[in-house]
Amino acid sequence: MLYSHLTLLMVNIIETVAKTTVQQSARMLVADLPGDVQIGALFPVHRQIAGTEGCGPIWEQYGIQRAEIALSTIEELNRELPFRLGISIRDSCWNERIAMEQTIAFLRDGVGGQCSCCQRAGCEKKAAPVVALVGPAKSSTTIAVQNLLQVFRIPQIGYSATTTDLSDKEQFGYYLRVVPSDVWQARAIWNLLKHFRWDYIAVVYSAGNYGEKGFEELERLSDDEVCIAYSEKIKSLADPEDFDKVLTSLTSQKSRPQVVVCFCEGQTMHQIFKAQKRMKERNSTTKGFQWIGSDGWADRLDVVDDVEEEAAGSFSIRIHSPKVDSFDSYYFRLHPDNHSVNPWFRDFWQQKFKCQLTVPKDDLETHVCSGKENLTMNYEQDPKLSQVINSIRVVALALKALYNDRCRENDPSGPGYGTYRNASSCADLMAINGTLLYKYMINVTFVDQFQQEIFFDANGDPPAWYDILNYVGREGFRMAGYFRQFRSGAYHLNMSDDTLMFYDKSNVVPESVCSQACQVGQRQRETVACCWICESCAEQQIVNYTTNQCQNCSLGSWPDANRTHCLPLPEEHLSGVGALVALGFASAGLLATGLTLVVFLHHNQTPVVKSTTRELSYIILSGVGACYAGSFAILARPSFASCFITRVLPPVAFSIIYAALLTKTNRIARILAGSKKRILTKKPRFLSTFSQVVITWLLVGIECSIVAVGLLSEMPRAGFDPHYLPSRLVLECSSTPTAFLTPFLWDLFLISLCTLYAVKTRNLPENFNEAKFIGFTMYCTLVVWSAFIVLHLGTSNKALTMSFSFSLSASIALVLLFFPKLYIILLHPEKNVRASYTTTKLIRCHFGNSQGLGDSGKHLSSKTRTSTQSLSFSTATRTASVHIGTPRRHDAGTQTDGVGRFSRTFSLVGKKAVDEDVLRLIESCRKYQDEKLHSSVSNLLLEEPREDEEIGTLLADSIDTSMRTLLSTVARPPPARPATNSYSTEDGFEQPWSQASPAQFSHTTLAMEASFLPSAAGLVPLPSPSTSSSPSASSILSDRNPSPPPFPHVSDEELTNLSVRQLNQRLQGQKREVVLQLKQKRRTLKNRGYAYNCRVRRLQTQSQLEHENARLVEQVRNLTDAVYGLQAKLQYYESLGCGAPGPAFYHPAIQHVASVAPPPHTTHPSLSQPQPSVGVVQPTALASQLYPTFTSVA
């Protein structure tokens, strides 16, 4: 009793402080439906007036529809409950202060228990006390009301307030709700952002508990995937200029976010869209934003009224609230005449249809309602009607459970066991304990009429279920997906991306990022909020995403594929296809070396093996085999043993090869130098085989000493290749380039000396041509070693480079030095005879100046230098010589030298087989003749020898032809004209001799050359084939081959077109003489064709020049005729009495022309038609001389 009086006193104090007159205010109207148990409800029946705390127009959706659904729900529940449930509905006006006033009114009526319209004792109660309160809608208003209700322990259930603060049971212990907390709304928005990969966003939130707590939850969820770059708070009832500032700040961001989340109430969202519309009107190029609205907007059409274009493409979050289809029929039947429970309905009707239900009789201007108005006009059902139904049902089910427990007779022995007591008395008991009622309410579980399971957690929150809506303009909202929480606590976002529209009216997902995500191995260095620069870590570093730093891996480890951990590296050594190829190459070389050694040992006593100095050849083969064997140590897994062999074996093996070659070439060079001396004063030393072997091993010993010194200075060891560190641990034989390459300097010195001696001995006879192969070997080896040094210093795979280089060098020596010998031994054993390797024959071809030449009684004077061609046949018993000479002319009266000195000498010294020597001499001459013919186009005197000519005649003709060819290649200047006659006046005009035409000069040159050529009879020393006193070449050949075989049947055209290889194939099995004749005939045919082509081109050029000269001569003749006519006219004028011609009529050119006779015609020896002479003067010169004369005459 005392408690009730104290409570009443507190209520009166609050009422006095508020200074309100609730009984007289229109907003204090109550929609009351009485019952045994009374519950209260607060709905925003009126809108709030901006900038004030007054109530504005009636709100159909939030006010009238929610009040009507509450009344209809109470009527339905009373059909099920064992007691009658009543409800009292008051208006909160969307204002906290007014909601507090209405709550105080609920408390005063419940605590006072008396009628509000009288204060006298004995007044009857108008309504039962409120046992629970439904609402209000706004989160901040709900908190204010809850602070008051929990003092009186009255439970409160919300249908719209979603702020996270209401989940705190320590502050709000008597509150629960049928809508999820904003914690889950923020999580739904966050999952939507991550779904579209929008990781750079801005947030605008309304001032108050709803917006501020929602923003705090978004910030709490922010992580590396989504970043809030900009945030702004705005009041719901702020001025339009404040909203314009918010939009301007969003647009002017340095890194402009494209997606903006608005945790706002519906009215705030509407003002933001209007501000964006104004901004586009000021600047049409302004780009819009991708908006995401919270459940304060949901699917309310009043939010997008008149801003459909700005809101199109936006997303909104709506608490899952199915449409209540049964409400529409109930609502449309309402009319002011039949509905008096709702005190605001008449005013709403008049406001909606802009008419008045009752007007004074004298008011003729006011529109009177006809009664035929229909509520379906502009009807839109409130999306939260299902939440209002569920909140009232939770209170009703809790009261029913409490009633069953408190008002049922449970005494089995008493009367009426199992029946319910009087409802009114039981209701009084229930109203006393609000704490107990709250426990019953929080334990309620049911499935509503929309198949939605309703239950509460310890904080009084239900499971989250949100609809993701996409506003597509005037077509309204589309269901884009949903976010739902399950009883287990798990949640899931489901989106249908097929029919979505974004802010740019397209279905392409826009980007909202400040910086692209860094790739693997890159760290982020932040620049501004939520923006960064990607910096790549080093190759051996990992990325610590916690500290956002790069960290080095220790030596011997390497980052994994994700660059987050360091993994140990395995040890490697050279392997793969390259190593296998190198080993295969070395193995093949070893096999070839072994086979070569076997063949040489088997044919050890044959001439071809003896001629190679067997002992040195075997030493060379051992060095070649050691080079191949070194590849196995080079390519093996690096260890001390393999590295030791790699350092020692290759340089020593090469020194063995090139020391033996140097010894051999030095011996040949010394023998050759001794043979050139006329008198041998001392016998050459160290030419024996034993001496050669000792010298070779002494040279090898020097190499061994160098290798030993290198090993002592730096011992070989296995280590890791620095070219692959730190990413790979590749084993190799570690040594400095100096320590490894120094021993090869001695080998390079030996190679250089071998090359020098090979050049000096290059002119040995063909059967002593081993120096040629040694030279080829040295040249190729120098190229390989040059490449090896460059590759060894510049590449990382040194082992593979060494293996190939060493094997290639050994292969060069093996192939060039020993394979020719194997070719003779295995394929041409007939050449493996002593006669092919023993001879005193010396063939030398020398072209140069000869100061003098003497031969058995025929000497030329030392004062008269001659161009001599000498052919000598020397045998053991006879010598035949041929001299063809032409004395050189000296003319003291000219400035031009005579024909240059020319000599050609062929010397042949033989012991036997004169016919072979003759044929070789012929072949040498022909080779030289071919070279000269291909370099000269003047030879027109070649003749084809007849097939039945004998060798002697062929020899003579060949020498004759060679001399003519050589003489034709020598450029002879024309004989000098006398000094007193430097100009030719053959055509009546002066012409310098230096400008003579080619036609004139060619005849003189040919004539001179013809005078120099001797006839065939001039070969005095060479006997004629018919001469019996002196044996000729044909007679010598006839002694051995009495009847030479005829030529094979080959036409000239076919012989010309055959290549050398084809001709050799056709001539296999023929006699040597026949082969030489056919080859000579082929050369003659080819030279004849080439000379013919040259002559044709020369004649064509000459014809063009002569044609041009003829045209010029014709012009000169015309000018001459003009001069003759002018002279005749002058004479005519003189005869008329003008007297002697004066100085004005005299010109030297006229006098000169007068003496000029018409130019004669000449005939070129090579043409049948007469041609004009080329010695003419240019007409332009003549005209320039005559022009002043013509002027004087005029």
Buried (B, 14 or more C-beta within 10 A) or exposed (E): EEEEEEBBEBBEEBBEEEEBEBEEEEBBBBBBBEBBBBBBBBBBBBBBBEEEEEBEEBBBBBBBBBBBBBBBBBEEBBEEBBBBBBBBBBBBBBBBBBBBBBBBBBBBBBBBBBBBEEEEEEEEEEBBBBBBBBBBBBBBBBBBBBEBBBEBBBBBBBBBBBBBBBBEBEEBBBBBBBBBBBBBBBBBBBBBBBBBEBBBBBBBBBBBBBBBBBBBBBEEBBEEEBBBBBBBBBBBBBEEEBBBBBBEEBBEBEBBBBBBBBBBBBBBBBBBBBBBBEBBEEEEEEEBBBBBBBBBBBBBEBBBEEBBBBBBBBBBBBBBBBEBEEBBEBBEEBEBEEBEEBBBBBBBBBBBBEBBBEBEEEEEEEEEBEEEBEBEEEBEBBBBBBBBBBBBBBBBBBBBBBBEEBBBEEEEEEEEEEEBBEBEEBBBEBBEBBEBBBEBBBEBEEEBEEEBEBBBBEBBBBBBBBBBBBBBEEEEBBEBBBBBBEEEEEBEBEBEEEEBBBBBEEEEBBBBBBBEEBEEBBBBEEEEBBBBEBEBBEEBBBBEEEEBEBBBBEEBBBBEEEBBEBEEBEEBBBEEEBBEEBBEBBBEBBEBBEEBBEBBEEBEEBBBBBBBBBBBBBBBBBBBBBBBBBBBBBBBEBBEEBBBBBBBBBBBBBBBBBBBBBBBBBBBBBBBEEEEEEEEEEEEEEEEEEEBBEBBBEBBEBBBEBBEEBBEEBEBEBEBBEEBBBEBBBBBBBBEEEBBBBBBEBBBBBBBBBBBBBBBBEBBEEBBBBBBBBBBBBBBBBEBBEBBBEBBEEEEBBBBBBBBBBBBBBBBBBBBBBEBBBEBBEEEEEBBEEEBBEBEBEBEBEEEEBEEBEBEEEEBEEEEBBBBBBBBBBBEEEEBBBBBBBBBEEEEEBEEEBBEBBBBBBBBBBEEBBBEBBBBBBEBBBEBBBEBBEEBBBBBBBEEBEEEBBBBBBBBBBBBBBBBBBBBBBEBEBEEEEEEEEEBEEBBBEBEBEEBBBBBEBEEBBEBBEEBBBEEEBBEBBBBBEEEEEBBBBBBBBEEBEEBEEBEEBEEEEBBEBEEEEBEEBBEEBEEBBBBBBBBBBBBBBBBEBBEEBBEEBBEEBBEBBEEBBEBBBBBBEBBEBBBEBBEEBEEBBEEEEEEEEEEBEBEBBEBBEEBEEBEEBEBEEEEEEBBBBBBBEBEEBBEBBEEBEEEEE
